[in-house]
Amino acid sequence: MIGLLAFVAEEVSVFEWIYSKLTPILGGLLVPLDFFPTWLRDMAADLPLAYIVYGSARAFVDPEPGRFLPLFAGQAWWLAVLGGLLWLGYRRSVAHLNINGG
C-alpha cells in the first residue's frame, strides 16, 4: 500500500520511514503492549501491527493453546481488510494514472 502511494506522491520514502518507526512502537516490539497505558494499549491492540509483531512473539514465548485461534483469526481478518483496501487502491490508482516522460 505504501508503494501505491507513488501514484499520488512521487516520493514514498517518507511514508516508508513513518511505517518503519511506528511498527516497533505500536507493534509492541520495543515495549510490550501490556505496559502501555490502557487507552494506548487498547488502540494498539486493535491495529494490524499488534498481530504482526506482538501476537506472534507472545505466542512464541508463551505458547498457550487458547492464544493461537484469536491470533490467526485476527491476522486473517486484517489480511482480508488490508487486501481489499489494496485492491481498491490499485484499481483507483490505475484509473487515474498519468505517465510522465516519453
Residue, then its C-alpha position, 0 to 999 in steps of 0.5 A: m500500500i505504501g508503494l501505491l502511494a507513488f501514484v499520488a506522491e512521487e516520493v514514498s520514502v517518507f511514508e516508508w520511514i513513518y511505517s518503519k518507526l511506528t511498527p516497533i512502537l505500536g507493534g509492541l516490539l520495543v515495549p510490550l503492549d501490556f505496559f502501555p497505558t490502557w487507552l494506548r494499549d487498547m488502540a494498539a491492540d486493535l491495529p494490524l501491527a499488534y498481530i504482526v509483531y506482538g501476537s506472534a512473539r507472545a505466542f512464541v514465548d508463551p505458547e498457550p493453546g487458547r492464544f493461537l485461534p484469536l491470533f490467526a483469526g485476527q491476522a486473517w481478518w486484517l489480511a482480508v481488510l488490508g487486501g481489499l483496501l489494496w485492491l481498491g487502491y490499485r484499481r483507483s490508482v490505475a484509473h487515474l494514472n498519468i505517465n510522465g516522460g516519453 
